[in-house]
Amino acid sequence: MTIDEAQLMDRIIYTTRRSRRWFVGLVAADIFLSVFLRRFFSVQIPDSTISAACCSASDLLGDRGDLHRGGHITVDLVWVSASPRWKRRSTCFATLVLLFVVTVQTYTLFDKVHATYNDNVLTYDLGLPTWPFFAIAWAGDVSAVVLIAIRTWRLIFHPEPARRKPAAR
């Protein structure tokens, strides 16, 4: 892998993480504003769809996006006791299965976006169309597929960068 390819893949990873931070910030701001308005002005924000959409997009961007680091596989007892060769094979297989599953979910979520757009489904309180919120979640799922595909590419063709241990939290 050339330095330019590695930098591009790392840039995609960091952009996805940054996007997740923005969605988490929007959810936190929505919660703070809701509590503040309810407590001091007895006013309630009528629809929580925006917060729910940001929360789901954050989930899809972050939880699956973090799988590119490979820390999820190390808790498997069989993997821990395997030789390095079998660890690599197991990790490649697990990542390919994960890529397949998340790709299928991304397709079905796109079907949900398409169906809610065609059916003109609206939110209860404000009458907002729901398809943009599903589209935000779908975009998070697409980024998860891209990140898992990057991880799969690195595992199969360039195993050294994929073996890095995850950063301590």
DSSP file (Angstrom, degrees, kcal/mol; ACC not computed):
  #  RESIDUE AA STRUCTURE BP1 BP2  ACC     N-H-->O    O-->H-N    N-H-->O    O-->H-N    TCO  KAPPA ALPHA  PHI   PSI    X-CA   Y-CA   Z-CA
    1    1 A M              0   0    0      0, 0.0     2,-0.1     0, 0.0   153,-0.0   0.000 360.0 360.0 360.0 132.3    0.0    0.0    0.0
    2    2 A T     >  -     0   0    0      1,-0.1     4,-2.2     4,-0.0     5,-0.2  -0.333 360.0-110.5 -78.8 166.0    1.4    3.4   -0.9
    3    3 A I  H  > S+     0   0    0      1,-0.2     4,-2.5     2,-0.2     5,-0.2   0.878 118.4  54.8 -64.2 -37.2    1.5    6.3    1.5
    4    4 A D  H  > S+     0   0    0      2,-0.2     4,-2.3     1,-0.2    -1,-0.2   0.904 108.4  48.0 -63.9 -41.4   -1.2    8.1   -0.5
    5    5 A E  H  > S+     0   0    0      2,-0.2     4,-2.5     1,-0.2     5,-0.2   0.922 112.9  48.2 -64.3 -43.9   -3.6    5.2   -0.3
    6    6 A A  H  X S+     0   0    0     -4,-2.2     4,-2.5     1,-0.2    -2,-0.2   0.900 112.1  49.5 -63.7 -40.5   -3.0    4.8    3.5
    7    7 A Q  H  X S+     0   0    0     -4,-2.5     4,-2.4     2,-0.2    -1,-0.2   0.893 110.8  50.0 -66.2 -39.1   -3.5    8.6    4.0
    8    8 A L  H  X S+     0   0    0     -4,-2.3     4,-2.1     2,-0.2    -2,-0.2   0.935 112.7  46.3 -63.6 -46.2   -6.7    8.5    2.0
    9    9 A M  H  X S+     0   0    0     -4,-2.5     4,-2.1     1,-0.2    -2,-0.2   0.909 113.5  48.8 -64.1 -41.8   -8.1    5.6    4.0
   10   10 A D  H  X S+     0   0    0     -4,-2.5     4,-2.7     1,-0.2    -1,-0.2   0.881 109.0  53.8 -64.9 -37.3   -7.0    7.2    7.3
   11   11 A R  H  X S+     0   0    0     -4,-2.4     4,-2.4     2,-0.2    -2,-0.2   0.899 108.0  49.9 -63.5 -40.3   -8.7   10.4    6.2
   12   12 A I  H  X S+     0   0    0     -4,-2.1     4,-2.1     2,-0.2    -2,-0.2   0.922 111.8  49.1 -62.2 -43.6  -11.9    8.6    5.5
   13   13 A I  H  X S+     0   0    0     -4,-2.1     4,-2.1     1,-0.2    -2,-0.2   0.934 113.5  44.8 -61.9 -47.8  -11.7    7.0    9.0
   14   14 A Y  H  X S+     0   0    0     -4,-2.7     4,-2.4     1,-0.2    -1,-0.2   0.853 111.1  53.7 -69.3 -34.0  -11.1   10.3   10.7
   15   15 A T  H  X S+     0   0    0     -4,-2.4     4,-2.3    -5,-0.2    -1,-0.2   0.899 108.8  49.9 -65.2 -39.5  -13.8   12.1    8.8
   16   16 A T  H  X S+     0   0    0     -4,-2.1     4,-2.1     2,-0.2    -2,-0.2   0.916 111.1  48.5 -64.5 -42.8  -16.3    9.4    9.9
   17   17 A R  H  X S+     0   0    0     -4,-2.1     4,-2.0     1,-0.2    -2,-0.2   0.910 111.0  50.6 -63.0 -41.3  -15.2    9.8   13.5
   18   18 A R  H  X S+     0   0    0     -4,-2.4     4,-1.8     1,-0.2    -2,-0.2   0.900 108.6  52.2 -63.6 -40.6  -15.5   13.6   13.2
   19   19 A S  H  X S+     0   0    0     -4,-2.3     4,-2.2     1,-0.2    -1,-0.2   0.897 106.9  53.4 -61.5 -40.5  -19.0   13.2   11.8
   20   20 A R  H  X S+     0   0    0     -4,-2.1     4,-2.6     1,-0.2    -1,-0.2   0.914 105.7  53.5 -61.4 -41.3  -20.0   11.0   14.7
   21   21 A R  H  X S+     0   0    0     -4,-2.0     4,-2.4     1,-0.2    -1,-0.2   0.896 107.4  51.4 -60.6 -39.3  -18.8   13.7   17.1
   22   22 A W  H  X S+     0   0    0     -4,-1.8     4,-2.4     2,-0.2    -1,-0.2   0.927 110.5  47.8 -63.6 -44.2  -21.1   16.2   15.4
   23   23 A F  H  X S+     0   0    0     -4,-2.2     4,-2.2     2,-0.2    -2,-0.2   0.904 111.9  49.5 -64.8 -40.7  -24.1   14.0   15.6
   24   24 A V  H  X S+     0   0    0     -4,-2.6     4,-2.5     1,-0.2    -1,-0.2   0.903 110.6  51.7 -63.4 -39.9  -23.4   13.2   19.3
   25   25 A G  H  X S+     0   0    0     -4,-2.4     4,-2.6    -5,-0.2    -2,-0.2   0.889 108.2  51.1 -62.8 -39.8  -23.1   17.0   19.8
   26   26 A L  H  X S+     0   0    0     -4,-2.4     4,-2.4     2,-0.2    -2,-0.2   0.907 110.4  48.7 -64.0 -41.5  -26.4   17.6   18.2
   27   27 A V  H  X S+     0   0    0     -4,-2.2     4,-2.4     2,-0.2    -2,-0.2   0.928 112.7  48.1 -63.2 -44.5  -28.1   15.0   20.4
   28   28 A A  H  X S+     0   0    0     -4,-2.5     4,-2.7     1,-0.2    -2,-0.2   0.907 112.4  48.8 -63.1 -42.0  -26.5   16.6   23.5
   29   29 A A  H  X S+     0   0    0     -4,-2.6     4,-2.8     2,-0.2    -1,-0.2   0.896 111.2  50.4 -65.0 -39.4  -27.6   20.1   22.4
   30   30 A D  H  X S+     0   0    0     -4,-2.4     4,-2.4     2,-0.2    -2,-0.2   0.915 112.4  46.4 -64.4 -43.1  -31.1   18.9   21.7
   31   31 A I  H  X S+     0   0    0     -4,-2.4     4,-2.5     2,-0.2     5,-0.2   0.932 114.1  47.9 -65.4 -45.4  -31.4   17.2   25.1
   32   32 A F  H  X S+     0   0    0     -4,-2.7     4,-2.7     1,-0.2    -2,-0.2   0.936 113.7  47.0 -60.4 -46.8  -29.9   20.3   26.9
   33   33 A L  H  X S+     0   0    0     -4,-2.8     4,-2.7     2,-0.2     5,-0.3   0.899 111.8  51.0 -63.7 -40.7  -32.3   22.7   25.1
   34   34 A S  H  X S+     0   0    0     -4,-2.4     4,-2.2    -5,-0.2    -1,-0.2   0.939 113.9  43.6 -61.6 -47.3  -35.3   20.4   25.8
   35   35 A V  H  X S+     0   0    0     -4,-2.5     4,-2.5     2,-0.2     5,-0.2   0.914 114.8  50.0 -65.5 -42.8  -34.5   20.3   29.5
   36   36 A F  H  X S+     0   0    0     -4,-2.7     4,-2.4    -5,-0.2     5,-0.5   0.931 113.6  44.3 -62.1 -47.6  -33.7   24.0   29.7
   37   37 A L  H  X S+     0   0    0     -4,-2.7     6,-1.9     1,-0.2     4,-1.5   0.887 115.9  47.4 -66.4 -38.7  -36.9   25.0   27.9
   38   38 A R  H  X S+     0   0    0     -4,-2.2     4,-0.6    -5,-0.3    -2,-0.2   0.901 116.4  43.6 -68.7 -40.2  -39.1   22.6   29.9
   39   39 A R  H  < S+     0   0    0     -4,-2.5    -2,-0.2    -5,-0.2    -3,-0.2   0.916 127.6  23.6 -73.4 -45.1  -37.5   23.6   33.3
   40   40 A F  H  < S+     0   0    0     -4,-2.4    -3,-0.2    -5,-0.2    -2,-0.2   0.715 136.3  24.6-100.0 -22.1  -37.5   27.4   33.0
   41   41 A F  H  < S-     0   0    0     -4,-1.5    -3,-0.2    -5,-0.5    -2,-0.1   0.384  90.8-125.6-124.9   2.8  -40.1   28.2   30.4
   42   42 A S     <  +     0   0    0     -4,-0.6     2,-0.4    -5,-0.3    -4,-0.3   0.854  67.2 133.5  51.6  39.2  -42.5   25.3   30.6
   43   43 A V        -     0   0    0     -6,-1.9     2,-0.4    -9,-0.1    -1,-0.2  -0.953  41.5-157.6-119.5 137.7  -42.1   24.8   26.8
   44   44 A Q        -     0   0    0     -2,-0.4   -10,-0.1    -3,-0.1    -9,-0.1  -0.941  24.3-117.8-117.6 137.1  -41.5   21.5   25.2
   45   45 A I        -     0   0    0     -2,-0.4   -11,-0.0     1,-0.1    -7,-0.0  -0.591  30.4-140.0 -67.8 125.7  -39.9   20.8   21.9
   46   46 A P  S    S+     0   0    0      0, 0.0     2,-0.4     0, 0.0    79,-0.1   0.728  75.6  37.3 -69.7 -23.8  -42.8   19.1   20.0
   47   47 A D        -     0   0    0     78,-0.1     3,-0.3     1,-0.1     4,-0.2  -0.986  48.2-171.0-136.6 131.1  -40.9   16.4   18.1
   48   48 A S     >  +     0   0    0     -2,-0.4     4,-2.1     1,-0.2     5,-0.2   0.195  61.6 106.0-101.2  16.6  -37.9   14.3   19.0
   49   49 A T  H  > S+     0   0    0      1,-0.2     4,-2.6     2,-0.2     5,-0.2   0.872  76.6  54.1 -63.9 -38.4  -37.4   12.9   15.6
   50   50 A I  H  > S+     0   0    0     -3,-0.3     4,-2.4     1,-0.2    -1,-0.2   0.932 110.2  46.4 -63.6 -45.0  -34.3   15.0   14.9
   51   51 A S  H  > S+     0   0    0     -4,-0.2     4,-2.3     1,-0.2    -1,-0.2   0.903 112.8  50.0 -64.0 -40.8  -32.6   13.8   18.1
   52   52 A A  H  X S+     0   0    0     -4,-2.1     4,-2.3     2,-0.2    -2,-0.2   0.893 111.2  49.0 -65.1 -39.5  -33.5   10.1   17.3
   53   53 A A  H  X S+     0   0    0     -4,-2.6     4,-2.5     2,-0.2    -2,-0.2   0.916 112.5  47.3 -66.6 -42.6  -32.1   10.4   13.8
   54   54 A C  H  X S+     0   0    0     -4,-2.4     4,-2.4     1,-0.2    -2,-0.2   0.888 111.8  51.7 -65.2 -37.8  -28.9   12.0   15.0
   55   55 A C  H  X S+     0   0    0     -4,-2.3     4,-2.2    -5,-0.2    -2,-0.2   0.914 111.9  45.5 -65.4 -42.9  -28.6    9.3   17.6
   56   56 A S  H  X S+     0   0    0     -4,-2.3     4,-2.5     2,-0.2    -2,-0.2   0.893 113.1  49.9 -69.5 -38.0  -29.1    6.5   15.1
   57   57 A A  H  X S+     0   0    0     -4,-2.5     4,-2.6     2,-0.2     5,-0.2   0.909 110.8  50.4 -64.5 -39.9  -26.6    8.1   12.7
   58   58 A S  H  X S+     0   0    0     -4,-2.4     4,-2.8     2,-0.2     5,-0.4   0.904 110.3  50.4 -62.5 -41.2  -24.1    8.4   15.5
   59   59 A D  H  X>S+     0   0    0     -4,-2.2     4,-1.6     1,-0.2     5,-0.9   0.936 113.6  43.9 -61.8 -47.0  -24.6    4.8   16.4
   60   60 A L  H  <5S+     0   0    0     -4,-2.5     5,-0.4     1,-0.2     4,-0.2   0.851 117.4  45.9 -70.6 -33.4  -24.1    3.6   12.8
   61   61 A L  H  <5S+     0   0    0     -4,-2.6    -2,-0.2    -5,-0.2    -1,-0.2   0.900 124.9  29.1 -72.1 -40.5  -21.1    5.9   12.3
   62   62 A G  H  X5S+     0   0    0     -4,-2.8     4,-2.5    -5,-0.2    -3,-0.2   0.956 117.3  44.9 -90.6 -55.9  -19.4    5.1   15.5
   63   63 A D  T  <5S+     0   0    0     -4,-1.6     4,-0.2    -5,-0.4    -3,-0.2   0.923 126.3  30.9 -63.4 -46.0  -20.1    1.6   16.7
   64   64 A R  T >4<S+     0   0    0     -5,-0.9     3,-1.3    -4,-0.2    -1,-0.2   0.843 116.9  59.2 -79.1 -32.6  -19.6   -0.1   13.4
   65   65 A G  G >4 S+     0   0    0     -5,-0.4     3,-1.3    -6,-0.3    -2,-0.2   0.833  98.5  58.9 -64.4 -31.1  -17.1    2.4   12.3
   66   66 A D  G >< S+     0   0    0     -4,-2.5     3,-1.7     1,-0.2     5,-0.4   0.635  84.7  82.0 -72.4 -12.0  -14.9    1.6   15.2
   67   67 A L  G X  S+     0   0    0     -3,-1.3     3,-1.0     1,-0.3    -1,-0.2   0.666  70.9  78.6 -67.5 -14.5  -14.7   -2.0   14.0
   68   68 A H  G <  S+     0   0    0     -3,-1.3    -1,-0.3     1,-0.2    -2,-0.1   0.730  85.3  63.0 -66.3 -17.8  -12.0   -1.1   11.6
   69   69 A R  G <  S-     0   0    0     -3,-1.7    -1,-0.2    -4,-0.1    -2,-0.2   0.762 101.4-134.7 -78.3 -24.4   -9.6   -1.2   14.5
   70   70 A G    X   +     0   0    0     -3,-1.0     3,-0.8    -4,-0.3     4,-0.4   0.557  64.9 127.6  87.0   8.2  -10.2   -4.9   15.1
   71   71 A G  G >   +     0   0    0     -5,-0.4     3,-0.5     1,-0.2     4,-0.2   0.692  61.0  70.5 -71.1 -17.8  -10.5   -4.7   18.9
   72   72 A H  G >  S+     0   0    0      1,-0.2     3,-0.6    -5,-0.2    -1,-0.2   0.780  93.1  54.6 -71.2 -26.7  -13.9   -6.6   18.8
   73   73 A I  G X  S+     0   0    0     -3,-0.8     3,-1.5     1,-0.2    -1,-0.2   0.677  87.0  78.9 -83.2 -17.2  -12.3  -10.0   17.9
   74   74 A T  G <  S+     0   0    0     -3,-0.5    -1,-0.2    -4,-0.4    -2,-0.1   0.573  81.1  66.6 -74.7  -7.7   -9.8  -10.2   20.7
   75   75 A V  G <  S+     0   0    0     -3,-0.6     2,-0.4    -4,-0.2    -1,-0.3   0.557  73.8 107.6 -87.6  -6.8  -12.4  -11.4   23.3
   76   76 A D    <>  -     0   0    0     -3,-1.5     4,-2.2     1,-0.1     5,-0.2  -0.578  63.9-148.2 -73.7 125.4  -13.0  -14.7   21.5
   77   77 A L  H  > S+     0   0    0     -2,-0.4     4,-1.5     1,-0.2    -1,-0.1   0.855  97.8  50.6 -64.9 -36.2  -11.4  -17.5   23.5
   78   78 A V  H  > S+     0   0    0      2,-0.2     4,-0.6     1,-0.2    -1,-0.2   0.915 111.0  49.4 -67.1 -41.8  -10.7  -19.6   20.4
   79   79 A W  H >4 S+     0   0    0      1,-0.2     3,-0.8     2,-0.2    -2,-0.2   0.902 108.2  53.5 -63.9 -41.6   -9.0  -16.6   18.8
   80   80 A V  H 3< S+     0   0    0     -4,-2.2    -1,-0.2     1,-0.2    -2,-0.2   0.873 113.0  42.7 -63.1 -37.3   -6.9  -15.8   21.8
   81   81 A S  H 3< S+     0   0    0     -4,-1.5    -1,-0.2    -5,-0.2    -2,-0.2   0.484  96.7 100.5 -89.6  -1.6   -5.5  -19.4   22.0
   82   82 A A  S << S-     0   0    0     -3,-0.8    -3,-0.0    -4,-0.6    -4,-0.0  -0.351  79.6-100.9 -81.7 162.4   -4.9  -19.7   18.2
   83   83 A S     >  -     0   0    0      1,-0.1     4,-2.6    -2,-0.1     5,-0.2  -0.357  39.5-102.8 -73.2 162.2   -1.6  -19.4   16.4
   84   84 A P  H  > S+     0   0    0      0, 0.0     4,-2.1     0, 0.0     5,-0.2   0.860 122.5  54.6 -56.3 -36.2   -0.9  -16.1   14.6
   85   85 A R  H  > S+     0   0    0      1,-0.2     4,-2.0     2,-0.2     5,-0.1   0.928 112.1  42.0 -63.6 -45.3   -1.7  -17.7   11.2
   86   86 A W  H  > S+     0   0    0      2,-0.2     4,-2.9     1,-0.2     5,-0.2   0.819 110.2  58.0 -73.3 -30.5   -5.1  -18.9   12.4
   87   87 A K  H  X S+     0   0    0     -4,-2.6     4,-2.7     2,-0.2    -2,-0.2   0.934 108.1  47.1 -60.6 -44.6   -5.8  -15.6   14.2
   88   88 A R  H  X S+     0   0    0     -4,-2.1     4,-2.6    -5,-0.2    -2,-0.2   0.929 113.6  47.1 -63.6 -45.5   -5.3  -13.8   10.8
   89   89 A R  H  X S+     0   0    0     -4,-2.0     4,-2.6     2,-0.2    -2,-0.2   0.919 113.8  48.3 -61.6 -43.8   -7.5  -16.2    9.0
   90   90 A S  H  X S+     0   0    0     -4,-2.9     4,-2.8     2,-0.2     5,-0.2   0.910 112.4  48.4 -63.0 -42.6  -10.2  -16.0   11.7
   91   91 A T  H  X S+     0   0    0     -4,-2.7     4,-2.3    -5,-0.2    -2,-0.2   0.909 112.0  49.1 -65.6 -42.0  -10.0  -12.2   11.6
   92   92 A C  H  X S+     0   0    0     -4,-2.6     4,-2.2     2,-0.2    -2,-0.2   0.933 113.7  46.4 -62.2 -45.4  -10.2  -12.1    7.8
   93   93 A F  H  X S+     0   0    0     -4,-2.6     4,-2.4     2,-0.2    -2,-0.2   0.934 113.4  48.2 -63.1 -46.8  -13.2  -14.4    7.9
   94   94 A A  H  X S+     0   0    0     -4,-2.8     4,-2.5     1,-0.2    -1,-0.2   0.883 112.3  49.4 -62.5 -38.1  -15.0  -12.5   10.6
   95   95 A T  H  X S+     0   0    0     -4,-2.3     4,-2.5    -5,-0.2    -1,-0.2   0.879 109.8  50.9 -70.6 -37.1  -14.4   -9.2    8.9
   96   96 A L  H  X S+     0   0    0     -4,-2.2     4,-2.2     2,-0.2    -2,-0.2   0.905 111.6  47.8 -64.9 -40.8  -15.8  -10.6    5.6
   97   97 A V  H  X S+     0   0    0     -4,-2.4     4,-2.7     2,-0.2    -2,-0.2   0.928 112.2  49.8 -63.9 -44.4  -18.9  -11.8    7.3
   98   98 A L  H  X S+     0   0    0     -4,-2.5     4,-2.7     1,-0.2     5,-0.3   0.909 109.5  51.6 -60.1 -42.6  -19.3   -8.5    9.1
   99   99 A L  H  X S+     0   0    0     -4,-2.5     4,-2.0     1,-0.2    -1,-0.2   0.910 111.1  48.0 -60.9 -42.8  -18.9   -6.7    5.7
  100  100 A F  H  X S+     0   0    0     -4,-2.2     4,-2.3     2,-0.2    -2,-0.2   0.938 113.3  46.7 -62.6 -47.7  -21.6   -8.9    4.2
  101  101 A V  H  X S+     0   0    0     -4,-2.7     4,-2.3     1,-0.2    -2,-0.2   0.921 114.5  45.6 -63.7 -45.2  -24.0   -8.4    7.1
  102  102 A V  H  X S+     0   0    0     -4,-2.7     4,-2.3     2,-0.2    -1,-0.2   0.851 111.3  53.9 -69.6 -32.9  -23.6   -4.6    7.2
  103  103 A T  H  X S+     0   0    0     -4,-2.0     4,-2.1    -5,-0.3    -2,-0.2   0.919 109.4  47.7 -65.1 -42.9  -23.9   -4.3    3.4
  104  104 A V  H  X S+     0   0    0     -4,-2.3     4,-2.4     2,-0.2    -2,-0.2   0.915 112.1  49.9 -63.1 -42.4  -27.2   -6.2    3.5
  105  105 A Q  H  X S+     0   0    0     -4,-2.3     4,-2.5     1,-0.2    -2,-0.2   0.896 108.5  53.2 -63.2 -38.9  -28.4   -4.0    6.3
  106  106 A T  H  X S+     0   0    0     -4,-2.3     4,-2.0     1,-0.2    -1,-0.2   0.904 109.0  49.6 -62.3 -40.9  -27.4   -0.9    4.3
  107  107 A Y  H  X S+     0   0    0     -4,-2.1     4,-1.9     2,-0.2    -2,-0.2   0.934 112.2  46.7 -63.0 -45.9  -29.4   -2.1    1.4
  108  108 A T  H  X S+     0   0    0     -4,-2.4     4,-1.6     1,-0.2    -2,-0.2   0.860 110.8  52.4 -67.5 -33.7  -32.5   -2.8    3.5
  109  109 A L  H  X S+     0   0    0     -4,-2.5     4,-2.2     2,-0.2    -1,-0.2   0.873 107.0  52.6 -69.0 -35.2  -32.1    0.7    5.2
  110  110 A F  H  X S+     0   0    0     -4,-2.0     4,-2.7     2,-0.2    -2,-0.2   0.893 106.1  54.3 -63.3 -38.1  -32.0    2.3    1.7
  111  111 A D  H  X S+     0   0    0     -4,-1.9     4,-2.6     1,-0.2    -2,-0.2   0.882 107.3  50.8 -60.8 -37.8  -35.2    0.4    0.9
  112  112 A K  H  X S+     0   0    0     -4,-1.6     4,-2.6     2,-0.2     5,-0.2   0.903 109.9  49.3 -65.5 -42.2  -36.7    2.0    4.1
  113  113 A V  H  X S+     0   0    0     -4,-2.2     4,-1.9     2,-0.2    -2,-0.2   0.939 113.5  46.8 -60.4 -46.6  -35.5    5.5    2.9
  114  114 A H  H  X S+     0   0    0     -4,-2.7     4,-2.5     1,-0.2    -2,-0.2   0.907 113.2  48.4 -63.4 -43.4  -37.1    4.8   -0.5
  115  115 A A  H  X S+     0   0    0     -4,-2.6     4,-2.5     1,-0.2    -2,-0.2   0.914 111.9  47.6 -66.6 -43.3  -40.3    3.5    0.9
  116  116 A T  H  X>S+     0   0    0     -4,-2.6     5,-1.7     2,-0.2     4,-0.6   0.838 112.8  50.8 -69.0 -29.9  -40.8    6.4    3.4
  117  117 A Y  H ><5S+     0   0    0     -4,-1.9     3,-0.6    -5,-0.2    -2,-0.2   0.942 113.8  43.2 -68.2 -47.5  -40.1    8.9    0.6
  118  118 A N  H 3<5S+     0   0    0     -4,-2.5    -2,-0.2     1,-0.2    -1,-0.2   0.857 117.1  46.2 -67.5 -35.0  -42.6    7.3   -1.8
  119  119 A D  H 3<5S-     0   0    0     -4,-2.5    -1,-0.2    -5,-0.2    -2,-0.2   0.525 102.6-132.8 -85.2  -5.8  -45.3    6.9    0.9
  120  120 A N  T <<5 -     0   0    0     -4,-0.6     2,-0.3    -3,-0.6    -3,-0.2   0.922  31.3-169.9  52.9  50.8  -44.7   10.5    2.2
  121  121 A V      < -     0   0    0     -5,-1.7     9,-2.4    -6,-0.1    10,-0.4  -0.556   3.5-162.4 -73.6 132.1  -44.6    9.4    5.8
  122  122 A L  B     -A  129   0A   0     -2,-0.3     2,-0.1     7,-0.2     6,-0.1  -0.805  21.2-103.6-117.3 155.9  -44.7   12.3    8.2
  123  123 A T     >  -     0   0    0      5,-2.8     4,-0.5    -2,-0.3    -1,-0.1  -0.369  33.0-120.7 -71.9 160.0  -43.8   12.8   11.9
  124  124 A Y  T  4 S+     0   0    0      2,-0.1    -1,-0.1     3,-0.1   -77,-0.1   0.952  99.3  31.4 -70.9 -52.1  -46.7   13.0   14.3
  125  125 A D  T  4 S+     0   0    0    -79,-0.1   -78,-0.1     1,-0.1    -1,-0.1   0.958 132.4  21.9 -77.6 -52.8  -46.2   16.5   15.9
  126  126 A L  T  4 S-     0   0    0      2,-0.1    -1,-0.1   -80,-0.0    -2,-0.1   0.593  92.9-126.2 -96.7 -11.9  -44.6   18.7   13.3
  127  127 A G     <  +     0   0    0     -4,-0.5    -3,-0.1     1,-0.2     3,-0.0   0.807  51.2 159.8  70.3  29.0  -45.6   16.9   10.1
  128  128 A L        -     0   0    0      1,-0.1    -5,-2.8    -6,-0.1    -1,-0.2  -0.575  48.5-103.6 -80.3 145.7  -42.0   16.7    8.9
  129  129 A P  B     -A  122   0A   0      0, 0.0     4,-0.3     0, 0.0    -7,-0.2  -0.477  25.0-150.6 -66.8 140.8  -41.2   14.0    6.3
  130  130 A T  S >> S+     0   0    0     -9,-2.4     4,-1.8   -14,-0.2     3,-0.7   0.671  77.8  84.0 -88.4 -17.1  -39.3   11.1    7.9
  131  131 A W  H 3> S+     0   0    0    -10,-0.4     4,-2.4   -15,-0.3    -1,-0.2   0.840  84.9  57.1 -61.1 -34.2  -37.2   10.0    4.9
  132  132 A P  H 3> S+     0   0    0      0, 0.0     4,-1.9     0, 0.0    -1,-0.2   0.881 106.7  50.5 -64.4 -32.2  -34.4   12.6    5.5
  133  133 A F  H <> S+     0   0    0     -3,-0.7     4,-1.8    -4,-0.3    -2,-0.2   0.903 111.7  46.3 -69.6 -40.7  -33.9   11.2    9.0
  134  134 A F  H  X S+     0   0    0     -4,-1.8     4,-2.5     1,-0.2    -1,-0.2   0.857 109.7  56.2 -66.2 -33.9  -33.7    7.6    7.6
  135  135 A A  H  X S+     0   0    0     -4,-2.4     4,-2.4    -5,-0.2    -2,-0.2   0.872 104.4  52.3 -66.0 -36.3  -31.3    9.0    5.0
  136  136 A I  H  X S+     0   0    0     -4,-1.9     4,-1.8     2,-0.2    -1,-0.2   0.935 111.5  46.1 -63.2 -45.6  -29.0   10.3    7.7
  137  137 A A  H  X S+     0   0    0     -4,-1.8     4,-2.0     1,-0.2    -2,-0.2   0.895 111.5  52.7 -63.5 -39.0  -29.0    6.9    9.3
  138  138 A W  H  X S+     0   0    0     -4,-2.5     4,-2.7     2,-0.2    -2,-0.2   0.892 105.6  54.0 -63.4 -39.6  -28.4    5.3    5.9
  139  139 A A  H  X S+     0   0    0     -4,-2.4     4,-2.2     1,-0.2    -1,-0.2   0.894 107.8  50.8 -61.9 -38.9  -25.4    7.6    5.3
  140  140 A G  H  X S+     0   0    0     -4,-1.8     4,-1.7     1,-0.2    -1,-0.2   0.891 110.4  49.2 -63.7 -38.5  -24.0    6.5    8.6
  141  141 A D  H  X S+     0   0    0     -4,-2.0     4,-2.1     2,-0.2    -2,-0.2   0.888 108.5  52.9 -67.9 -38.9  -24.5    2.9    7.6
  142  142 A V  H  X S+     0   0    0     -4,-2.7     4,-2.3     1,-0.2    -2,-0.2   0.916 108.3  50.5 -62.0 -42.4  -22.8    3.5    4.2
  143  143 A S  H  X S+     0   0    0     -4,-2.2     4,-2.5     1,-0.2    -1,-0.2   0.868 107.8  53.7 -65.1 -33.5  -19.8    5.0    6.0
  144  144 A A  H  X S+     0   0    0     -4,-1.7     4,-2.5     2,-0.2    -1,-0.2   0.904 108.1  50.0 -65.0 -40.1  -19.6    1.9    8.2
  145  145 A V  H  X S+     0   0    0     -4,-2.1     4,-2.4     2,-0.2    -2,-0.2   0.913 111.0  49.6 -63.0 -41.8  -19.6   -0.3    5.1
  146  146 A V  H  X S+     0   0    0     -4,-2.3     4,-2.3     2,-0.2    -2,-0.2   0.929 112.3  47.1 -63.0 -44.8  -16.7    1.8    3.6
  147  147 A L  H  X S+     0   0    0     -4,-2.5     4,-2.4     1,-0.2    -2,-0.2   0.897 113.2  47.7 -65.8 -39.6  -14.7    1.6    6.9
  148  148 A I  H  X S+     0   0    0     -4,-2.5     4,-2.6     2,-0.2    -1,-0.2   0.872 110.7  52.5 -68.8 -35.5  -15.2   -2.2    7.1
  149  149 A A  H  X S+     0   0    0     -4,-2.4     4,-2.7    -5,-0.2    -2,-0.2   0.897 108.9  50.3 -65.1 -39.1  -14.3   -2.5    3.5
  150  150 A I  H  X S+     0   0    0     -4,-2.3     4,-2.6     2,-0.2    -2,-0.2   0.931 111.4  48.3 -62.1 -45.0  -11.1   -0.5    4.2
  151  151 A R  H  X S+     0   0    0     -4,-2.4     4,-2.7     2,-0.2    -2,-0.2   0.918 111.6  49.7 -61.7 -42.8  -10.3   -2.8    7.1
  152  152 A T  H  X S+     0   0    0     -4,-2.6     4,-2.4     2,-0.2     5,-0.3   0.926 110.9  49.6 -61.9 -44.7  -11.0   -5.9    5.0
  153  153 A W  H  X>S+     0   0    0     -4,-2.7     4,-2.6     1,-0.2     5,-0.7   0.929 113.0  46.7 -59.0 -46.3   -8.7   -4.6    2.3
  154  154 A R  H  X5S+     0   0    0     -4,-2.6     4,-1.3     1,-0.2     8,-0.3   0.893 112.3  50.4 -65.5 -39.3   -5.9   -3.9    4.8
  155  155 A L  H  <5S+     0   0    0     -4,-2.7    -1,-0.2    -5,-0.2    -2,-0.2   0.913 118.3  37.0 -64.5 -42.2   -6.3   -7.3    6.5
  156  156 A I  H  <5S+     0   0    0     -4,-2.4    -2,-0.2    -5,-0.2    -3,-0.2   0.932 132.9  20.7 -79.3 -46.3   -6.1   -9.2    3.2
  157  157 A F  H  <5S+     0   0    0     -4,-2.6    -3,-0.2    -5,-0.3    -2,-0.2   0.729 136.0  25.1-100.7 -24.1   -3.6   -7.3    1.2
  158  158 A H     X< +     0   0    0     -4,-1.3     4,-0.7    -5,-0.7    -1,-0.2  -0.622  65.6 171.6-140.0  76.9   -1.6   -5.3    3.8
  159  159 A P  H  >  +     0   0    0      0, 0.0     4,-0.8     0, 0.0     3,-0.2   0.738  64.0  71.9 -67.2 -25.0   -1.8   -7.1    7.2
  160  160 A E  H >4 S+     0   0    0      1,-0.2     3,-1.2     2,-0.2     4,-0.3   0.933  97.6  45.4 -61.9 -49.7    0.7   -5.1    9.2
  161  161 A P  H >4 S+     0   0    0      0, 0.0     3,-1.0     0, 0.0    -1,-0.2   0.827 110.1  56.9 -64.0 -27.7   -1.4   -1.9    9.6
  162  162 A A  H 3< S+     0   0    0     -4,-0.7    -2,-0.2    -8,-0.3    -7,-0.1   0.669  95.2  66.4 -76.8 -14.8   -4.5   -3.9   10.5
  163  163 A R  T << S+     0   0    0     -3,-1.2    -1,-0.2    -4,-0.8    -3,-0.1   0.491  70.9 124.1 -84.8  -2.5   -2.7   -5.6   13.4
  164  164 A R    <   -     0   0    0     -3,-1.0     3,-0.1    -4,-0.3    -4,-0.0  -0.288  66.8-116.9 -59.1 140.5   -2.3   -2.4   15.4
  165  165 A K        -     0   0    0      1,-0.1    -1,-0.1   -94,-0.0     3,-0.1  -0.525  35.5-100.3 -75.7 146.2   -3.8   -2.6   18.9
  166  166 A P        -     0   0    0      0, 0.0    -1,-0.1     0, 0.0     3,-0.1  -0.328  42.9 -99.5 -65.5 149.5   -6.7   -0.3   19.6
  167  167 A A        -     0   0    0      1,-0.1     2,-0.1    -3,-0.1   -98,-0.0  -0.384  43.9-100.0 -66.5 145.3   -5.9    2.9   21.5
  168  168 A A              0   0    0      1,-0.1    -1,-0.1    -3,-0.1    -3,-0.0  -0.416 360.0 360.0 -66.7 140.3   -6.8    2.7   25.2
  169  169 A R              0   0    0     -2,-0.1    -1,-0.1    -3,-0.1    -2,-0.1   0.434 360.0 360.0 -97.4 360.0  -10.0    4.4   26.1
